[in-house]
Amino acid sequence: MTTFPDTIKVTIQDNDIRQPLPNIAIFIKLFATRKNDYYFMPEFSDENGNIIITKEWLNKEINKKVSLFIMDYASSLDTCYPKFEVWILSEGEVQRAIKAMNLYKSALGTKQEDIDRLAKVDNHKFEPVSKLIELHGEKVINVELKTKEINKSLSN
């Protein structure tokens, strides 16, 4: 595979008013060459609408998944396909993530405050959008996810 970037900076903003959107949860999907693909939820967007995902964090999360679910995962970051997908979670995806976090809380060491924080994200206000990124050896990748308020899009 092409070397995975050291840093992925995701910026989330409202497409209509060009304002950053804080408190938004996203997933990043890595495409595995063996067994199942990886889905991870990094930190939520900050006050500037930014989420920073590092290669180091991804490697740590992959190692955690592989060690807990040995029959389901086998690829390392270096053996994943040279692409990834990021997207803003829909309200349904947020609810399913909360259920999964509760189900695997003890195995993953998930803290209740992390689950409570996820329950308070602002994803329900915005349309889910996604972007597929092909890798070409970049060290840093900037990804913009532009979305709209759901109420605005229903009235237009």
NUZABA-160827 format. One record per residue (C-alpha): residue number from 1; residue in three letters; x, z, y. Coordinates in pm, whole numbers, plus 50000, padded with zeros to 5 digits. Layout:
N
> NUM	ALA	X	Z	Y
...
***
This chain:
156
> 1	MET	50000	50000	50000
> 2	THR	50095	49962	50362
> 3	THR	50221	50295	50492
> 4	PHE	49931	50507	50608
> 5	PRO	49943	50593	50980
> 6	ASP	50086	50928	51084
> 7	THR	49794	50979	51323
> 8	ILE	49441	50844	51355
> 9	LYS	49271	50921	51685
> 10	VAL	48896	50872	51673
> 11	THR	48713	50868	52008
> 12	ILE	48336	50902	52012
> 13	GLN	48139	50802	52318
> 14	ASP	47790	50715	52432
> 15	ASN	47781	50336	52460
> 16	ASP	47530	50333	52748
> 17	ILE	47685	50586	52986
> 18	ARG	48045	50566	52857
> 19	GLN	48072	50944	52830
> 20	PRO	48266	51123	52554
> 21	LEU	48054	51299	52294
> 22	PRO	48169	51644	52184
> 23	ASN	48049	51831	51874
> 24	ILE	48000	51525	51652
> 25	ALA	48086	51529	51280
> 26	ILE	48237	51226	51109
> 27	PHE	48353	51128	50764
> 28	ILE	48666	50935	50680
> 29	LYS	48664	50738	50356
> 30	LEU	48985	50641	50179
> 31	PHE	48959	50364	49922
> 32	ALA	49123	50477	49599
> 33	THR	49293	50236	49361
> 34	ARG	49220	50467	49068
> 35	LYS	48902	50664	48997
> 36	ASN	48682	50772	49292
> 37	ASP	48722	50710	49665
> 38	TYR	48790	51007	49894
> 39	TYR	48548	51134	50158
> 40	PHE	48670	51394	50406
> 41	MET	48519	51561	50709
> 42	PRO	48782	51637	50975
> 43	GLU	48727	51869	51271
> 44	PHE	48435	51782	51499
> 45	SER	48490	51589	51820
> 46	ASP	48631	51793	52107
> 47	GLU	48509	51800	52470
> 48	ASN	48678	51460	52524
> 49	GLY	48506	51308	52221
> 50	ASN	48835	51301	52028
> 51	ILE	48916	51378	51666
> 52	ILE	49276	51371	51547
> 53	ILE	49338	51304	51177
> 54	THR	49695	51334	51055
> 55	LYS	49861	51193	50748
> 56	GLU	49971	51548	50663
> 57	TRP	49610	51674	50672
> 58	LEU	49490	51384	50454
> 59	ASN	49763	51449	50195
> 60	LYS	49668	51818	50183
> 61	GLU	49298	51736	50138
> 62	ILE	49374	51479	49866
> 63	ASN	49590	51729	49677
> 64	LYS	49311	51986	49700
> 65	LYS	49050	51743	49561
> 66	VAL	49277	51618	49282
> 67	SER	49359	51973	49170
> 68	LEU	48994	52085	49173
> 69	PHE	48837	51770	49027
> 70	ILE	49111	51632	48802
> 71	MET	48875	51402	48608
> 72	ASP	48731	51246	48925
> 73	TYR	49033	51173	49146
> 74	ALA	49376	51026	49077
> 75	SER	49502	50822	49373
> 76	SER	49754	50957	49621
> 77	LEU	49741	50855	49986
> 78	ASP	50029	50615	49921
> 79	THR	49836	50442	49642
> 80	CYS	49504	50406	49826
> 81	TYR	49411	50061	49951
> 82	PRO	49541	49978	50304
> 83	LYS	49213	50049	50481
> 84	PHE	48982	50333	50572
> 85	GLU	48634	50378	50710
> 86	VAL	48514	50631	50966
> 87	TRP	48154	50699	51062
> 88	ILE	47929	50936	51248
> 89	LEU	47719	51129	50998
> 90	SER	47344	51081	51005
> 91	GLU	47125	51392	51013
> 92	GLY	47061	51348	50639
> 93	GLU	47434	51330	50568
> 94	VAL	47488	51647	50771
> 95	GLN	47223	51828	50563
> 96	ARG	47373	51701	50234
> 97	ALA	47720	51810	50348
> 98	ILE	47587	52159	50423
> 99	LYS	47434	52178	50075
> 100	ALA	47759	52060	49914
> 101	MET	47965	52306	50116
> 102	ASN	47738	52589	50003
> 103	LEU	47754	52471	49642
> 104	TYR	48134	52450	49631
> 105	LYS	48202	52730	49881
> 106	SER	48390	52958	49643
> 107	ALA	48589	52680	49470
> 108	LEU	48697	52523	49800
> 109	GLY	48735	52846	49994
> 110	THR	48487	52729	50256
> 111	LYS	48405	52989	50518
> 112	GLN	48044	53057	50611
> 113	GLU	48129	53008	50980
> 114	ASP	48240	52650	50901
> 115	ILE	47904	52582	50738
> 116	ASP	47725	52742	51034
> 117	ARG	47926	52524	51277
> 118	LEU	47827	52211	51086
> 119	ALA	47462	52313	51111
> 120	LYS	47501	52309	51493
> 121	VAL	47658	51964	51542
> 122	ASP	47483	51719	51774
> 123	ASN	47471	51429	51526
> 124	HIS	47090	51437	51514
> 125	LYS	47085	51313	51876
> 126	PHE	47281	50992	51810
> 127	GLU	47271	50682	51594
> 128	PRO	47519	50682	51307
> 129	VAL	47780	50409	51347
> 130	SER	48082	50316	51137
> 131	LYS	48402	50118	51152
> 132	LEU	48621	49978	50875
> 133	ILE	48990	49965	50967
> 134	GLU	49247	49748	50789
> 135	LEU	49602	49884	50795
> 136	HIS	49909	49680	50884
> 137	GLY	50183	49943	50898
> 138	GLU	50081	50109	51227
> 139	LYS	50213	50461	51293
> 140	VAL	49919	50550	51520
> 141	ILE	49568	50406	51513
> 142	ASN	49303	50450	51782
> 143	VAL	48943	50403	51672
> 144	GLU	48644	50402	51907
> 145	LEU	48299	50484	51774
> 146	LYS	48037	50395	52032
> 147	THR	47685	50516	51969
> 148	LYS	47352	50558	52148
> 149	GLU	47115	50846	52189
> 150	ILE	46836	50811	51935
> 151	ASN	46557	50877	52189
> 152	LYS	46695	50612	52426
> 153	SER	46712	50351	52151
> 154	LEU	46353	50427	52043
> 155	SER	46221	50378	52398
> 156	ASN	46407	50047	52455
***
